[in-house]
Amino acid sequence: MLASLTIKDIVLIDREELVFSGGLSALTGETGAGKSILLGALGLACGDRGGKGLVRQGADQAMAVAVFEPAPDHPAYAILEEAGLAAEPGEPIILRRTLSADGRSRAHVNDQPASVGLLAQLGDVLVEIHGQHDGRGLLDPKTHRSLLDAFAGASKERAAVASAWEALSTARKRMDELAKSRDKAASEEAYLRGAVEALGALDPKPDEEAALAEERKFLQQAEAALTELQTAMSAVAGGEGLSTRLNTALRGLERVRGALGAGEAGEDAGDAAAARASVERAAGALDRALIEFNEAEDALAEAAQRFEVEPGRLDRVEERLFALRGEARKHSVEVDALPALREDLAGRLDLIEHADDRLKEAESALKAAETDYARAAEALTKARRSAAEKLAAAVIAELEPLKMDKARFRVAVDPDETRPGAKGWDRVAFEVATNPGAPFGALDKIASGGELSRFALALKVCLVGGGGKVMVFDEVDQGVGGAVADAVGQRLAKLAETGQALVVTHSPQVAARAALHFRIEKASDGEGVRTAVRELGPMERREEIARMLSGAEVTDAARAAADQLMAS
C-alpha cells in the first residue's frame, strides 16, 4: 500500500504531503490544475526518468518521497535483500528521489543511497500506472506471459518446464564440454602419448624432490664426515690408547685399596680413613671415565657406520633429481605437480580413446532431455491457450459496460521452438483492435490514453487484484459518462476491496465511489501560480462532486444528485 507521497518544489507545487489509506482514492480538479504533477512525482520516486524541467522555478532542487507499506511476503523485500539494503519484511519502504536544478539526480531507499535503477526495480513491483502517462505491468509485454500463467493457475506446468529446462541445459553443457575436450585432445594425441609414457617411466612421487634434495646434501657431506670420524677413532684407539691407560691406572688403585685394607685398632684412624677416601674417589672417577670413554668409542663406531654409504648412491640420487626437474621444466610445472600432471594427461588421453562412447552417451542424454522439455513446454502451451480464450472472453464481457463494445481483445500465444527457456517457448501478448475491421496490435500501440486505462481496468478485474501493487488509473473515464462512468466506478471500487487503487478522474460517478477524495487546485499567490492538494471532508467532498455534476455554479439539484451518488 502507498502510505504517503511527499512532493517538494516539483513544477507548480511548493510542498504537499498526501496521506493515503487502503481502498479507492480519487483525485479530482479542474482541467490543467496539475493532477499530472502528482502522477509524475509518484513516477519520479519510483525510478522514472526526470529532467531539470521538473524543478520548480527558483528552487535549487525538487524532491519526491513515496512511502509504501507492503505485505511481509511482498517481492520488494527480496529485491532489497539482493541489493544489500537491510529491511525487515513488513516494515515501510521509503523511496526518495531528488533532482537538482542542474539536472543531477540522487536516489535513496530507506535513507540509504541507491541507484535510480533500484528505484525502478522496486517501482515495478510496487506500482502499476495505467493511462496516458505511464504503463507499468499490463502495458509491458514482458509481463503478459506471467499474468496469463497466474490466470491459468499453471504453476505445476511452469515448474515442470523449469525443471526440464535445467536438465536440458545441463545435458547441452555436458555435450559441449565433451566435444570441445575431445577436439582439443585429439589434436595433441601424439604429445599426450609421449608425455604419459615418459611420466609413467619416471613415476614421480609426491614430495619426492624435497626428499631427494635432502639425501643429496647428506651424501655430498658423507665422505668428509667419515674421514673426520675415522681420525677421531684412531686418536682414541691407536697405540697405547686412553682405554689401556685408564685400565692400568684403575688396577694400580685396586692394589692400593687392598694394601690399605679396612684399618686396625690403635692406629691413627684419622689419616688412614682420609687416605682410603681419596683412593675411593680416584677409583670412582677413573671408573666413570672408562665407562664414558667406552660409550664414546661405541658412538664413534656407530656414526662412522652411518656415513659408510653405498658406492654410486650420490650419482643415482643426482641423476633422479635432475630427471625430475628436467621433466618439470619441459611441462612448465613444479616438480611436486608432476604426479597430478601425469593423472591429468592420462585422463585426456583416455578421453580420446573413449571419446566416441562418451559422446554417444551424452548425445542420448541430450535427446532425452530435449524430448522431456518439448513435452513439458507443449503442456504449458496447451494450458496457456485454454486460459487465453477464457481471459479474452472475460475481458470482452467487461468492455461492453465500459462503452468499448466495438473493441476486440485477444491473448496471442505463439510458440517458438527455436527460443526455448525456463518459462517455455511461447510468446504471449495482449492485443487489441479498437475499431471494427482494424487489425490487432499491441495494447500500448493501438489504444488511446482513456482506452488504455479502461482496457487495463477490464484486465485487472478479470485477473483479480493487483498482485500487491498500488494500481493507479489516469482518466480511466475519459470520454464517458452516465452509466458507463458508473460502471467504471464500480469496477475500481471492486478492485480496491482487496488492495489499493488511485484514480485521476473527471467523473462524479467515479469520485463518489472513493473512500478518500483529494482535490487539486491551481491558484495565484501573488508571486506566481501554484498547485495545491487538499483532502476533502464529507461536506467538501459533497460540494466537489456537485461541482463535477453541474459545472461552475453548484446548484441544490447538483448537491442532491451528489448525495444520491455518494449513497449508492
RAHUBEL-V384489 format. One record per backbone hydrogen bond with DSSP energy under -0.5 kcal/mol. CO is the residue of the C=O (numbers start at 1). NH is the residue of the N-H. If there is no record, write none. Layout:
co=CO nh=NH
co=CO nh=NH
This chain:
co=1 nh=3
co=1 nh=69
co=3 nh=20
co=4 nh=67
co=5 nh=18
co=6 nh=65
co=7 nh=16
co=8 nh=63
co=9 nh=11
co=9 nh=56
co=10 nh=13
co=12 nh=14
co=12 nh=531
co=13 nh=10
co=14 nh=9
co=16 nh=7
co=17 nh=19
co=18 nh=5
co=18 nh=20
co=23 nh=501
co=24 nh=515
co=24 nh=516
co=25 nh=503
co=26 nh=28
co=26 nh=518
co=27 nh=505
co=28 nh=520
co=30 nh=33
co=34 nh=37
co=34 nh=38
co=35 nh=38
co=35 nh=39
co=36 nh=40
co=37 nh=41
co=38 nh=42
co=39 nh=43
co=40 nh=44
co=41 nh=45
co=42 nh=46
co=43 nh=48
co=44 nh=47
co=51 nh=54
co=52 nh=55
co=54 nh=11
co=56 nh=59
co=60 nh=101
co=62 nh=99
co=63 nh=8
co=64 nh=97
co=65 nh=6
co=66 nh=68
co=66 nh=95
co=67 nh=3
co=67 nh=4
co=68 nh=93
co=71 nh=74
co=74 nh=77
co=74 nh=78
co=75 nh=79
co=76 nh=80
co=77 nh=81
co=78 nh=82
co=79 nh=83
co=80 nh=85
co=81 nh=84
co=84 nh=86
co=88 nh=91
co=92 nh=94
co=93 nh=68
co=93 nh=95
co=94 nh=96
co=94 nh=110
co=95 nh=66
co=96 nh=108
co=97 nh=64
co=98 nh=106
co=99 nh=62
co=100 nh=103
co=104 nh=100
co=106 nh=98
co=107 nh=114
co=108 nh=96
co=109 nh=112
co=112 nh=109
co=114 nh=107
co=115 nh=119
co=116 nh=120
co=117 nh=121
co=118 nh=122
co=119 nh=123
co=120 nh=124
co=121 nh=125
co=122 nh=125
co=122 nh=126
co=123 nh=127
co=126 nh=470
co=128 nh=130
co=128 nh=472
co=129 nh=136
co=130 nh=474
co=134 nh=131
co=136 nh=138
co=137 nh=140
co=139 nh=141
co=140 nh=143
co=140 nh=144
co=141 nh=144
co=141 nh=145
co=143 nh=147
co=144 nh=148
co=145 nh=149
co=146 nh=150
co=147 nh=151
co=148 nh=152
co=149 nh=153
co=149 nh=154
co=154 nh=158
co=155 nh=159
co=156 nh=160
co=157 nh=161
co=158 nh=162
co=159 nh=163
co=160 nh=164
co=161 nh=165
co=162 nh=166
co=163 nh=167
co=164 nh=168
co=165 nh=169
co=166 nh=170
co=167 nh=171
co=168 nh=172
co=169 nh=173
co=170 nh=174
co=171 nh=175
co=172 nh=176
co=173 nh=177
co=174 nh=178
co=175 nh=179
co=176 nh=180
co=177 nh=181
co=178 nh=182
co=179 nh=183
co=180 nh=184
co=181 nh=185
co=182 nh=186
co=183 nh=187
co=185 nh=188
co=186 nh=189
co=188 nh=192
co=189 nh=193
co=190 nh=194
co=191 nh=195
co=192 nh=196
co=193 nh=197
co=194 nh=198
co=195 nh=199
co=196 nh=200
co=197 nh=201
co=198 nh=202
co=199 nh=203
co=205 nh=208
co=207 nh=211
co=208 nh=212
co=209 nh=213
co=210 nh=214
co=211 nh=215
co=212 nh=216
co=213 nh=217
co=214 nh=218
co=215 nh=219
co=216 nh=220
co=217 nh=221
co=218 nh=222
co=219 nh=223
co=221 nh=225
co=222 nh=226
co=223 nh=227
co=224 nh=228
co=225 nh=229
co=226 nh=230
co=227 nh=231
co=228 nh=232
co=229 nh=233
co=230 nh=234
co=231 nh=235
co=232 nh=236
co=233 nh=237
co=234 nh=238
co=236 nh=242
co=236 nh=243
co=239 nh=241
co=241 nh=245
co=242 nh=246
co=243 nh=247
co=244 nh=248
co=245 nh=249
co=246 nh=250
co=247 nh=251
co=248 nh=252
co=249 nh=253
co=250 nh=254
co=251 nh=255
co=252 nh=256
co=253 nh=257
co=254 nh=258
co=255 nh=259
co=256 nh=260
co=257 nh=261
co=260 nh=263
co=264 nh=267
co=267 nh=269
co=268 nh=272
co=269 nh=273
co=270 nh=274
co=271 nh=275
co=272 nh=276
co=273 nh=277
co=274 nh=278
co=275 nh=279
co=276 nh=280
co=277 nh=281
co=278 nh=282
co=279 nh=283
co=280 nh=284
co=281 nh=285
co=282 nh=286
co=283 nh=287
co=284 nh=288
co=285 nh=289
co=286 nh=290
co=287 nh=291
co=288 nh=292
co=289 nh=293
co=290 nh=294
co=291 nh=295
co=292 nh=296
co=293 nh=297
co=294 nh=298
co=295 nh=299
co=296 nh=300
co=297 nh=301
co=298 nh=302
co=299 nh=303
co=300 nh=304
co=301 nh=305
co=302 nh=306
co=303 nh=307
co=305 nh=308
co=307 nh=309
co=310 nh=313
co=312 nh=316
co=313 nh=317
co=314 nh=318
co=315 nh=319
co=316 nh=320
co=317 nh=321
co=318 nh=322
co=319 nh=323
co=320 nh=324
co=321 nh=325
co=322 nh=326
co=323 nh=327
co=324 nh=328
co=325 nh=329
co=326 nh=330
co=327 nh=331
co=328 nh=332
co=328 nh=333
co=329 nh=332
co=334 nh=337
co=335 nh=338
co=337 nh=341
co=338 nh=342
co=339 nh=343
co=340 nh=344
co=341 nh=345
co=342 nh=346
co=343 nh=347
co=344 nh=348
co=345 nh=349
co=346 nh=350
co=347 nh=351
co=348 nh=352
co=349 nh=353
co=350 nh=354
co=351 nh=355
co=352 nh=355
co=354 nh=358
co=355 nh=359
co=356 nh=360
co=357 nh=361
co=358 nh=362
co=359 nh=363
co=360 nh=364
co=361 nh=365
co=362 nh=366
co=363 nh=367
co=364 nh=368
co=365 nh=369
co=366 nh=370
co=367 nh=371
co=368 nh=372
co=369 nh=373
co=370 nh=374
co=371 nh=375
co=372 nh=376
co=373 nh=377
co=374 nh=378
co=375 nh=379
co=376 nh=380
co=377 nh=381
co=378 nh=382
co=379 nh=383
co=380 nh=384
co=381 nh=385
co=382 nh=386
co=383 nh=387
co=384 nh=388
co=385 nh=389
co=386 nh=390
co=387 nh=391
co=388 nh=392
co=389 nh=393
co=390 nh=394
co=391 nh=395
co=392 nh=396
co=393 nh=397
co=394 nh=398
co=395 nh=399
co=396 nh=400
co=397 nh=401
co=398 nh=402
co=399 nh=402
co=399 nh=404
co=400 nh=403
co=404 nh=407
co=408 nh=433
co=410 nh=412
co=410 nh=431
co=412 nh=414
co=412 nh=429
co=413 nh=415
co=414 nh=427
co=416 nh=419
co=421 nh=424
co=425 nh=416
co=426 nh=428
co=427 nh=414
co=429 nh=412
co=429 nh=431
co=430 nh=443
co=431 nh=410
co=432 nh=441
co=433 nh=408
co=435 nh=438
co=441 nh=432
co=442 nh=445
co=442 nh=446
co=443 nh=447
co=448 nh=452
co=449 nh=453
co=450 nh=454
co=451 nh=455
co=452 nh=456
co=453 nh=457
co=454 nh=458
co=455 nh=459
co=456 nh=460
co=457 nh=461
co=458 nh=462
co=459 nh=463
co=460 nh=464
co=466 nh=469
co=469 nh=471
co=469 nh=500
co=470 nh=128
co=470 nh=472
co=471 nh=502
co=472 nh=130
co=472 nh=474
co=473 nh=475
co=473 nh=504
co=475 nh=478
co=477 nh=480
co=481 nh=484
co=481 nh=485
co=482 nh=486
co=483 nh=487
co=484 nh=488
co=485 nh=489
co=486 nh=490
co=487 nh=491
co=488 nh=492
co=489 nh=493
co=490 nh=494
co=491 nh=495
co=492 nh=496
co=493 nh=497
co=494 nh=497
co=495 nh=498
co=496 nh=499
co=499 nh=23
co=500 nh=471
co=501 nh=25
co=502 nh=473
co=503 nh=27
co=503 nh=505
co=504 nh=475
co=506 nh=508
co=507 nh=511
co=508 nh=512
co=510 nh=513
co=511 nh=514
co=516 nh=26
co=517 nh=536
co=518 nh=28
co=519 nh=521
co=519 nh=534
co=520 nh=30
co=521 nh=532
co=523 nh=530
co=528 nh=525
co=530 nh=523
co=532 nh=521
co=534 nh=519
co=537 nh=541
co=538 nh=542
co=539 nh=543
co=540 nh=544
co=541 nh=545
co=542 nh=546
co=543 nh=547
co=544 nh=548
co=545 nh=549
co=546 nh=550
co=547 nh=551
co=552 nh=554
co=553 nh=555
co=555 nh=559
co=556 nh=560
co=557 nh=561
co=558 nh=562
co=559 nh=563
co=560 nh=564
co=561 nh=565
co=562 nh=566
co=563 nh=567
co=564 nh=568
co=565 nh=568
